[in-house]
Amino acid sequence: MKPHCSETGTAASYLLLEAEFIFVFVSATALFPARSPDDMNLTKRFEATAYASVNFNTLEPHMLYAIIRGKRIPTKNGLSVVLTLRIAETNNVQVFLPKRYSDVVSDADIDAINSKAVSLYLVYKGVCESSKSYLLAIRS
């Protein structure tokens, strides 16, 4: 690196370069701080809350899947209900209910599911051969 002043090689020019290096080093550590173990735990916890959205045909027919949460969300086809299902001890997935099922789920039903006032299970029963629509049931 070249000193900025016209007197090359003087003590003042080297002090200026050293000061610039320290400033750049301090600035870089402020922008990119070292990650603490708590940050990594947060990363793992954050990734654990991101549930995959799956299609019903990936679920095992006639199995009881515990409904963990429900929410109503806007989609391009109108309001839809999304259910979070527990498919294994440490694995949850989200499914979008078809419109005919979303229309019968009320906000009170969603509140009851989320407040754990009821324990409900979703059952995927297969696909209707004539209409090719999903057949679902809710069990308590």
N, C-alpha and C positions, 0 to 999 in steps of 0.2 A: 504494500500500500504506500502511496506517495503522501508525504505531509502536505497540508494545505497552505502553509506559509511559504514565503520565498526563501527563507533560510532553511535549507535542507540539512538534516542531521543535527539540528540544535535540540537541546533538552526540552525547550518549549514545544517544538513540533511533535516530539514523541509523546509528551504529556497530553497534547491535544488528541493524538491518535488513540492513546490509552483510554482517555475519557470517552471518546466515541465508541470504542469497543465495549466498555462497561455499560454505556447507555443502551447499546443494541442488545447486549446480553440480558440486562435487566428487563428491557421491553419484551424480549422474546419469552422470558420466563413468566412474565405477567400475562402474556397472551396464551401461552400453552403451559399451564401449571401441571405439575406432576399429579398423576391420578392416585388417589388414596384408595385403600381397600374398600372403604364405604362406597365410593363411586362405582366400583365394579359390582358390589352387591346391588346397588341401585340399578345398574344395567341389567343384571340377571333378573331382578324383580320386575323391571319394566318389560322385558321380553316375555316374562311368564304371564303377563296380563294380556298380551296380544294374542287373541284366539283366532285360529284359522276358521274361515267360513267354508263350510263343506256342503256338498249336495246331499240330498237325502239318500240317494242310491249308494253312497259310501257307508251308510250306517247298516248295521246288522238287522235284518227284519225280525220283528217280534221281540226285540230286546227292550227293556225298560231303561230309558236314559233320564237321569235326574235333571230337572229344569232348575238351573242355578239362578238365572236372571232373565228378565225380559225387558224389552224397550220397543217403543214405536218410533220409527224413523221415516223421514220422507225419502221416497225413491222416484225415479222418473215415471213410474206407473202408479203413483199415489202413496199413501201411508202403508207401511208394512211393519209387521212385528218380527223382531229378531230375538231368538231365544238362545241363551248360552246353556249348553248341555254338558254334563259330566260324562265322558265316555270311558275314562279310566281314573284311577286314584289321583293321578297328577296331570291329567290331560282333559282340557275342556275345548269345545268347539262351538261355533255359532252357526245357526241355520236361520234362513229367511223363510217364514211361513208363507205358503201360497196365499193368494188374495182371499180365496173363499174361507180360509181358516183365520187369516188376519182380521177379517170383517167381524167375526164372532167373538174375538178376544177384546174385552173392554179394558179401559184404563184401570178400573177397580181390580180386575184380574191381574194385571201387570203389577199393580201396587202390592197385592197380596203375595205374589210370587217373590217380589224383591224384599218385602219385609219379613219373609220366611213365615208368614201366617199360615201358609199351606205348603205341603210337600207334594209336588206333582211330578209326573213322569211322562215323557213323550215316547210313543211307540210308533215306529215306522213299520207299516204293514205291507209295503210293497207298492207296485204300480198297477193301476187299473188297466186291464188289457185293451178295453175299447177306447177310453179317452186318453190314455197315457199320462194320467195325472197321479200325483202321489197320494197314497192313502195313509192317513195319520190318525192317531187316537191319543187322548190324554187320560192317564190313570192316576188315581190318588193312592 
